Amino acid sequence: MAKRIRGQEVTIRIAVDGETLTGSFLKCTEFSSTVRSDIVETDFLGELETDLDFQHHGFDFSFSVQEEDSQALDYLNKIIELEQQARQHPDITVTVIHQYRDPSERTKVEVFHDCYLKVNESGFSGRKEFVTHSFEGKAKRRSLMTA
């Protein structure tokens, strides 16, 4: 058996205003995260090499779920209503749990804090296909913990 982990060893949990979402939000079919950072180049007169600086700006992530109940539709409705009422976006936390096959490796937990999350697309491709919802989000901060 390979030591590399697969999607079956990674669990995604989304909490909105302190409540962990269930139902459709437990049926993630894909997840990706991207570090939002830059390496800034500055040139100075009289110097042969460019000075480099690393700047970190946060994280982007996306995921898709299969519709099992109305939670994805309800979430979309909630954030639209909050925006129309000029109210604050809900407090969202995304937790990604990596469980490793190698017993010497301890489980790692990524927690994306103060997320902004939008519904990207909803749809299905045929009579026999599942209805899916894709989401995109951004977070300024992420904690990495060992469980």
ABEGO torsion letter per residue (X at the ends): XBABBBAAABBBBBBBGGBBBBEAAABBABBBBBBBBBBBBBBBBGBABBBBBBBBAEBBBBBBBBBABAAAAAAAAAAAAAAAAGBBBBBBBBBBBBBBABAABBBBBBBBBGBBBBBABBEBAEAABBBBBBBBBBBABBBBBBX
